[in-house]
Amino acid sequence: MSYYVKGLVQKEYEKRFAGVDSFLVMQTIGISGIDNNIIRGELKHKGIRMMVVKNSLIRKTMESLGHPAAARLFEAGPCTVVFGGDSVVDVAKEMDIWVHKKKDILVVRGAYVEGEVLDEKAAALLSKMPTRAELQGQIAGAAMAPGARVVGAVLAPSRVIAGCVKSLIEKKEKEAA
């Protein structure tokens, strides 16, 4: 590849990875073209992109974008970068499904999460974490729980009084009849 073409490819990498601060690095040696297209198509519907990169150029790109630690993930062998979705956890969950379908072909090599490099084991564990939406739901539930208990405590005596009044009304109606 000529120096000029390498420069063009690096500029394209810089454009595509400009706003990306978290991604998964996969090894996809031996994947067929049909499987590759199927995976990419299904990931695209979920807002996730998959891109095979040239290691030397992506290392330079990561350094120029201010992610020098991420360059360690691209040391040897062909690498595929998977990014997008709501968070890197969503990406990891989706890729975990495909890793289980294509056990010998797709391998998680690592991840870069907001400045931290994760090895293959830690990157694989990302798929076990709750997603951003699940975490927001848990936080909202935890924040609302004390209020719900207070409301229940406030309303409980009024329910008791209402039950007593109702039974008195029913008793008086029976006596009147």
PAZAPA-4460 file (N, C-alpha, C; in steps of 0.05 Angstrom, whole numbers, plus 32768, in hexadecimal, padded with zeros to 4 digits):
% residues 177
    n_x    n_y    n_z   ca_x   ca_y   ca_z    c_x    c_y    c_z   seq   type   mol
   8011   7FE9   8000   8000   8000   8000   8012   8019   8000     1      M     A
   800D   802B   7FEE   801D   8043   7FEC   8019   8056   8004     2      S     A
   802C   8068   8008   802A   807B   801E   8011   808C   801B     3      Y     A
   800B   8094   8003   7FF3   80A5   7FFE   7FDA   8096   8005     4      Y     A
   7FD7   807D   7FFE   7FBF   806D   8004   7FBD   8068   8022     5      V     A
   7FD4   8063   802F   7FD3   8060   804C   7FC9   8079   8059     6      K     A
   7FD2   8090   8050   7FC8   80AA   805B   7FAA   80AD   8057     7      G     A
   7FA0   80A5   8040   7F83   80A6   803B   7F73   8094   804E     8      L     A
   7F7E   807C   8051   7F71   8068   8063   7F71   8072   8080     9      V     A
   7F88   807D   8088   7F89   8087   80A4   7F76   809E   80A8    10      Q     A
   7F73   80B0   8094   7F60   80C6   8097   7F43   80BB   8099    11      K     A
   7F3E   80A6   808A   7F23   809A   808B   7F1E   808E   80A7    12      E     A
   7F33   8080   80B2   7F31   8075   80CD   7F2C   808C   80E1    13      Y     A
   7F3B   80A1   80DE   7F37   80B8   80F1   7F1B   80C3   80EF    14      E     A
   7F10   80C4   80D7   7EF4   80CE   80D4   7EE0   80BB   80E1    15      K     A
   7EE4   80A2   80DD   7ED0   808E   80E8   7ED3   808A   8106    16      R     A
   7EEB   808D   8111   7EEF   8088   812E   7EF0   80A2   813E    17      F     A
   7EEA   80B9   8132   7EED   80D3   813F   7EDC   80D4   8159    18      A     A
   7EC4   80CB   815A   7EB3   80CD   8172   7EB1   80B3   8182    19      G     A
   7EC1   80A0   817A   7EC0   8085   8187   7ED4   8084   819E    20      V     A
   7EC9   807F   81B7   7EDB   807C   81CE   7EDB   8060   81DA    21      D     A
   7ECA   804F   81CF   7EC8   8033   81D8   7EC3   8021   81C1    22      S     A
   7ED1   800B   81C0   7ECD   7FF8   81AA   7ED8   7FDC   81B2    23      F     A
   7ED0   7FC8   81A3   7ED9   7FAD   81A7   7EEB   7FA5   8190    24      L     A
   7F00   7F96   8196   7F12   7F8D   8181   7F0F   7F6E   817F    25      V     A
   7F09   7F66   8166   7F04   7F49   8161   7F18   7F3E   814D    26      M     A
   7F1B   7F24   814D   7F2A   7F16   8139   7F16   7F07   8128    27      Q     A
   7F17   7F0B   810E   7F03   7EFF   80FD   7F0F   7EEE   80E7    28      T     A
   7F26   7EE2   80EC   7F34   7ED1   80D8   7F22   7EB9   80D2    29      I     A
   7F1E   7EB5   80B8   7F0F   7E9D   80AF   7EF1   7EA1   80AC    30      G     A
   7EE7   7EB8   80B1   7ECA   7EBC   80AE   7EC4   7EBE   8090    31      I     A
   7EAF   7EB1   8087   7EA7   7EB2   806B   7E9B   7ECD   8064    32      S     A
   7E9B   7ED3   804B   7E8F   7EEC   8042   7E71   7EED   8048    33      G     A
   7E63   7ED7   8045   7E46   7ED6   804B   7E41   7EDC   8068    34      I     A
   7E50   7ECE   807A   7E4D   7ED2   8097   7E54   7EEF   809E    35      D     A
   7E69   7EF9   8092   7E71   7F15   8097   7E5A   7F28   8090    36      N     A
   7E4E   7F25   8079   7E38   7F36   8070   7E20   7F33   8083    37      N     A
   7E1A   7F1B   808B   7E03   7F17   809D   7E08   7F25   80B8    38      I     A
   7E20   7F21   80C3   7E27   7F2E   80DD   7E25   7F4C   80DA    39      I     A
   7E32   7F57   80C5   7E32   7F74   80C2   7E16   7F7F   80BE    40      R     A
   7E06   7F71   80AF   7DEA   7F7A   80AA   7DDA   7F7B   80C4    41      G     A
   7DDC   7F66   80D4   7DCD   7F65   80ED   7DD7   7F7A   8101    42      E     A
   7DF1   7F7E   8102   7DFD   7F92   8113   7DF5   7FAF   810A    43      L     A
   7DF3   7FB3   80F0   7DED   7FCD   80E6   7DD1   7FD6   80EE    44      K     A
   7DBE   7FC3   80EF   7DA3   7FC9   80F8   7DA2   7FD2   8115    45      H     A
   7DB7   7FCB   8124   7DB8   7FD3   8141   7DCB   7FEA   8145    46      K     A
   7DD4   7FF7   8130   7DE5   800E   8132   7E02   8007   8139    47      G     A
   7E0A   7FEF   8133   7E26   7FE6   813A   7E35   7FE2   811F    48      I     A
   7E4D   7FEB   811F   7E5E   7FE9   8107   7E75   7FD5   810C    49      R     A
   7E7D   7FC8   80F7   7E93   7FB5   80F9   7EA7   7FBC   80E2    50      M     A
   7EC0   7FC0   80E9   7ED3   7FCA   80D5   7EEE   7FBB   80D8    51      M     A
   7EF7   7FAE   80C3   7F11   7FA2   80C2   7F26   7FB8   80BE    52      V     A
   7F3B   7FB8   80CE   7F4E   7FCE   80CD   7F6B   7FC4   80C8    53      V     A
   7F7B   7FD5   80BE   7F98   7FCF   80BB   7FA5   7FD9   80D5    54      K     A
   7FB3   7FC6   80E2   7FBD   7FCC   80FD   7FCF   7FE4   80FF    55      N     A
   7FE2   7FE7   80EC   7FF5   7FFD   80EE   7FE7   8018   80EB    56      S     A
   7FD3   8019   80DA   7FC5   8032   80D5   7FB2   8038   80EC    57      L     A
   7FA5   8024   80F7   7F92   8029   810D   7FA1   8031   8126    58      I     A
   7FBA   8027   812A   7FCA   802F   8141   7FD0   804D   813E    59      R     A
   7FD8   8056   8127   7FDE   8072   8122   7FC5   8083   8126    60      K     A
   7FAF   8078   811D   7F95   8087   8120   7F8E   808A   813D    61      T     A
   7F91   8075   814D   7F8A   8076   8169   7F9C   808A   8178    62      M     A
   7FB5   808B   8171   7FC7   809E   817D   7FC0   80BB   8175    63      E     A
   7FB9   80BF   815C   7FB2   80DA   8153   7F97   80E3   815F    64      S     A
   7F85   80D0   8166   7F6B   80D7   8171   7F6D   80DA   8190    65      L     A
   7F84   80D6   819B   7F87   80D9   81B8   7F81   80C0   81C8    66      G     A
   7F83   80A8   81BB   7F7E   808F   81C8   7F97   807D   81C6    67      H     A
   7FAE   8086   81D0   7FC6   8076   81CC   7FC5   805B   81D9    68      P     A
   7FB7   8057   81EE   7FB5   803D   81FB   7FA7   8029   81E9    69      A     A
   7F94   8032   81D9   7F86   8020   81C7   7F97   8014   81B2    70      A     A
   7FAE   8021   81AC   7FC0   8016   8197   7FCB   7FFA   819F    71      A     A
   7FCC   7FF4   81B9   7FD6   7FDA   81C2   7FC4   7FC3   81B8    72      R     A
   7FAB   7FC8   81B3   7F99   7FB3   81AA   7F9E   7FA9   818E    73      L     A
   7FAE   7FB9   817F   7FB2   7FB3   8163   7FCF   7FAB   815E    74      F     A
   7FD9   7F98   816D   7FF5   7F90   816B   7FFA   7F7D   8154    75      E     A
   7FEB   7F67   8153   7FF0   7F52   813F   7FD6   7F46   8135    76      A     A
   7FD8   7F3C   811D   7FC1   7F2E   8111   7FAB   7F41   8108    77      G     A
   7F9B   7F38   80F6   7F85   7F49   80EB   7F71   7F4F   8102    78      P     A
   7F68   7F68   8102   7F56   7F71   8117   7F3C   7F7D   810A    79      C     A
   7F26   7F78   8118   7F0D   7F84   8110   7F03   7F94   8128    80      T     A
   7EFC   7FAD   8123   7EF3   7FBF   8138   7ED4   7FC0   8136    81      V     A
   7EC7   7FBB   814D   7EAA   7FBC   814E   7EA2   7FD2   8161    82      V     A
   7E92   7FE5   8157   7E8B   7FFC   8168   7E6F   8006   8161    83      F     A
   7E64   8017   8171   7E4A   8023   816D   7E36   801A   8182    84      G     A
   7E1D   801A   817B   7E08   8013   818F   7E06   8028   81A5    85      G     A
   7DF8   8022   81BA   7DF6   8035   81D0   7E0F   8036   81E1    86      D     A
   7E1D   801F   81E3   7E35   801D   81F3   7E45   8005   81EA    87      S     A
   7E5D   8002   81F4   7E6E   7FEC   81EE   7E62   7FD2   81F9    88      V     A
   7E52   7FD4   820E   7E45   7FBC   8219   7E31   7FB1   8205    89      V     A
   7E22   7FC2   81F7   7E10   7FB9   81E2   7E1F   7FAA   81CC    90      D     A
   7E36   7FB6   81C4   7E47   7FAA   81B0   7E51   7F8E   81B9    91      V     A
   7E5A   7F8D   81D2   7E64   7F74   81DD   7E4E   7F5F   81DE    92      A     A
   7E36   7F67   81E5   7E1F   7F53   81E7   7E19   7F48   81CB    93      K     A
   7E18   7F5A   81B7   7E12   7F51   819C   7E28   7F3F   8191    94      E     A
   7E41   7F46   8196   7E57   7F36   818C   7E59   7F1B   819B    95      M     A
   7E51   7F1B   81B4   7E51   7F02   81C3   7E3E   7EED   81B7    96      D     A
   7E28   7EF7   81AC   7E15   7EE5   819E   7E23   7ED9   8186    97      I     A
   7E32   7EE9   8177   7E3F   7EDF   815F   7E57   7ECE   8166    98      W     A
   7E65   7ED4   817C   7E7C   7EC4   8184   7E72   7EA7   818B    99      V     A
   7E5B   7EA5   8197   7E50   7E8B   819E   7E47   7E7C   8185   100      H     A
   7E3E   7E8A   8171   7E35   7E7D   8158   7E4D   7E74   8148   101      K     A
   7E62   7E84   8147   7E7A   7E7E   8137   7E93   7E7C   8149   102      K     A
   7E93   7E67   815A   7EA7   7E64   816F   7EC4   7E65   8166   103      K     A
   7ECA   7E58   8150   7EE6   7E57   8148   7EEF   7E6E   8137   104      D     A
   7EDC   7E7E   812E   7EE3   7E93   811B   7EE5   7EAE   8128   105      I     A
   7ED1   7EB6   8138   7ED0   7ED0   8145   7EDD   7ECD   8161   106      L     A
   7EF0   7EDE   8166   7EFD   7EDE   8180   7F00   7EFB   818A   107      V     A
   7EF8   7F00   81A3   7EFC   7F1A   81AF   7F19   7F1D   81B7   108      V     A
   7F26   7F33   81AD   7F42   7F37   81B3   7F46   7F4C   81C9   109      R     A
   7F32   7F5D   81CD   7F34   7F72   81E1   7F20   7F88   81DD   110      G     A
   7F21   7F9C   81ED   7F0F   7FB3   81EB   7F1C   7FCC   81F5   111      A     A
   7F12   7FE2   81EB   7F1B   7FFC   81F5   7F02   800B   81FF   112      Y     A
   7F02   8011   8219   7EEA   801D   8225   7EF3   8036   8233   113      V     A
   7EEC   804D   8227   7EF1   8067   8232   7F0C   806B   823F   114      E     A
   7F21   8064   822F   7F3C   8068   8238   7F4A   8050   8245   115      G     A
   7F3B   803B   824A   7F46   8023   8256   7F47   800C   8241   116      E     A
   7F5D   7FFE   8240   7F60   7FE7   822F   7F59   7FCE   823F   117      V     A
   7F47   7FBD   8234   7F3F   7FA4   8241   7F4A   7F8D   8231   118      L     A
   7F53   7F79   823F   7F5D   7F61   8232   7F45   7F50   8228   119      D     A
   7F4B   7F39   821C   7F35   7F29   8210   7F21   7F1F   8225   120      E     A
   7F2A   7F18   823D   7F18   7F0E   8252   7F06   7F24   825C   121      K     A
   7F12   7F3B   8262   7F02   7F51   826C   7EEE   7F5B   8256   122      A     A
   7EF7   7F5B   823D   7EE6   7F64   8227   7ECF   7F50   8224   123      A     A
   7ED4   7F37   8227   7EBE   7F23   8225   7EAA   7F26   823C   124      A     A
   7EB3   7F2F   8253   7EA1   7F34   826A   7E8F   7F4C   8266   125      L     A
   7E96   7F5E   8254   7E84   7F75   824E   7E68   7F6C   8246   126      L     A
   7E67   7F55   8239   7E4D   7F4B   822F   7E3B   7F42   8246   127      S     A
   7E46   7F3E   825E   7E37   7F35   8275   7E2D   7F4D   8285   128      K     A
   7E36   7F65   827F   7E2E   7F7D   828E   7E13   7F86   8285   129      M     A
   7E04   7F95   8296   7DEB   7FA0   828D   7DF0   7FB7   827A   130      P     A
   7DDD   7FBB   8267   7DE0   7FD0   8254   7DD9   7FEB   8261   131      T     A
   7DDE   8000   8253   7DD9   801B   825D   7DBB   801E   8265   132      R     A
   7DA9   8015   8253   7D8D   8017   8259   7D85   8007   8272   133      A     A
   7D90   7FEF   8275   7D8B   7FDF   828D   7D95   7FED   82A6   134      E     A
   7DAD   7FF9   82A5   7DB8   8007   82BC   7DA6   801F   82C3   135      L     A
   7D9D   802D   82AF   7D8C   8044   82B4   7D72   803C   82C1   136      Q     A
   7D67   8025   82B8   7D4F   801A   82C5   7D54   8013   82E2   137      G     A
   7D6B   8007   82E8   7D71   7FFF   8303   7D74   8018   8315   138      Q     A
   7D81   802C   830A   7D85   8045   8319   7D6A   8053   831E   139      I     A
   7D59   8054   830A   7D3F   8060   830D   7D2E   8051   8322   140      A     A
   7D2F   8036   8321   7D21   8026   8335   7D2B   802A   8351   141      G     A
   7D46   802C   8353   7D52   8030   836E   7D4B   804C   8378   142      A     A
   7D49   8060   8366   7D43   807B   836F   7D25   807E   8376   143      A     A
   7D14   806F   8369   7CF7   8071   836F   7CEE   8060   8386   144      M     A
   7CFE   804C   838E   7CF6   8039   83A3   7CF0   8047   83BD   145      A     A
   7D02   8058   83C7   7CFC   8066   83E1   7CE2   8076   83E0   146      P     A
   7CDE   8084   83CA   7CC6   8094   83C7   7CAD   8083   83C7   147      G     A
   7CAE   806B   83BA   7C97   8059   83BA   7C92   804F   83D6   148      A     A
   7CA7   804A   83E5   7CA2   8041   8401   7C96   8057   8412   149      R     A
   7C9E   806F   840E   7C93   8086   841D   7C75   8089   8416   150      V     A
   7C6F   8088   83FC   7C53   808A   83F4   7C42   8073   8400   151      V     A
   7C4D   805B   8400   7C3F   8044   840B   7C3A   8048   8429   152      G     A
   7C4E   8053   8437   7C4B   8058   8454   7C37   806D   845A   153      A     A
   7C36   8082   8449   7C23   8098   844D   7C07   808E   8447   154      V     A
   7C03   807E   8432   7BE8   8075   842A   7BDE   805E   843B   155      L     A
   7BEF   804F   8448   7BE6   8038   8458   7BD1   803F   846D   156      A     A
   7BD6   8053   847E   7BC1   8059   8492   7BA7   8062   8486   157      P     A
   7BA8   8070   8470   7B8E   8079   8464   7B7F   8061   8459   158      S     A
   7B8D   804C   8450   7B7F   8034   8446   7B72   8026   845E   159      R     A
   7B7F   8025   8474   7B74   8019   848C   7B5B   8027   8495   160      V     A
   7B5C   8042   8495   7B45   8052   849D   7B2F   804E   8489   161      I     A
   7B35   804E   846F   7B20   804A   845A   7B13   802F   845D   162      A     A
   7B23   801B   8464   7B18   8000   8468   7B05   7FFF   8480   163      G     A
   7B0C   800D   8496   7AFB   800E   84AE   7AE1   801D   84A8   164      C     A
   7AE3   8033   8499   7ACB   8043   8492   7AB9   8032   8480   165      V     A
   7AC4   8023   846E   7AB4   8012   845C   7AA6   7FFD   846C   166      K     A
   7AB4   7FF0   847E   7AA7   7FDB   848E   7A91   7FE6   84A0   167      S     A
   7A95   7FFE   84AB   7A80   800C   84BA   7A67   8012   84A9   168      L     A
   7A6C   801B   8491   7A55   8021   847E   7A46   8008   8478   169      I     A
   7A54   7FF2   8472   7A47   7FD9   846C   7A38   7FCF   8485   170      E     A
   7A43   7FD2   849C   7A35   7FC9   84B5   7A1C   7FD9   84B9   171      K     A
   7A1D   7FF4   84B6   7A06   8005   84BA   79F1   7FFF   84A5   172      K     A
   79F9   7FF9   848C   79E6   7FF2   8477   79D7   7FD8   847E   173      E     A
   79E5   7FC5   8489   79D8   7FAB   8490   79C5   7FB0   84A8   174      K     A
   79CC   7FC1   84BB   79BB   7FC7   84D2   79A1   7FD6   84C8   175      E     A
   79A5   7FE7   84B4   798E   7FF7   84AA   797B   7FE6   849A   176      A     A
   7986   7FD1   848F   7975   7FC0   847E   7965   7FAC   848D   177      A     A
***
